């Protein structure tokens, strides 16, 4: 059974700092991995999706990497801003054609002005 | 347009009530999903519809009844719920073309319906 773990559970940083969020998964047979952002009481916003054959994806100040063999992904946020404060969720889609995503519990990020 | 809409935003219901949650997307997506999210927990998959057919039911109690009337709409009918069913209910959609790769696999989420069962 696929399990997804995110460390740390919470992170507080000053504005402008670069930071890394971590995600690990137990079964390396994944189809893709997706990073989401969730603001309190809101839905999820997709940030980046990495296919199993890819090593990284970039969008603006965000860079996500994937090391499938070691079961790890990182989300790098450059020059953090208060508006980046949210919970960041990592989710993996396992191989086999299932549409099911398995989520980690998330990292709650606070960027202080 | 990458929007998934959900109505209502908030819902309060008694344990004997019958209500429905609605979800709509006009992105041409053929896979639609219902998730349940409790406070400070990640979303948990409930149902998946693929090409308007139920493809995944994650052993959800029968008091939750999904319906996909057409490729743009997804409903979740609620009946005889329990207080522990109070949660944020999220709808999502994706292209649903397995193997298409890239952005086509992205799931787009709606803002959710906050449900309180008294």
Interface residues (C-beta under 8 A of the other chain):
Chain A: X31 X32 X34 X36 X41 X42 X43 X44 X45 X46 X49 X51 X89 X91 X93 X97 X98 X99 X100 X101 X103 X104 X105 X106
Chain B: X4 X6 X31 X33 X41 X42 X43 X44 X45 X48 X50 X55 X56 X58 X88 X90 X92 X94 X96 X98 X101 X102 X103 X105 X106 X107 X108 X109 X110 X111 X112 X114
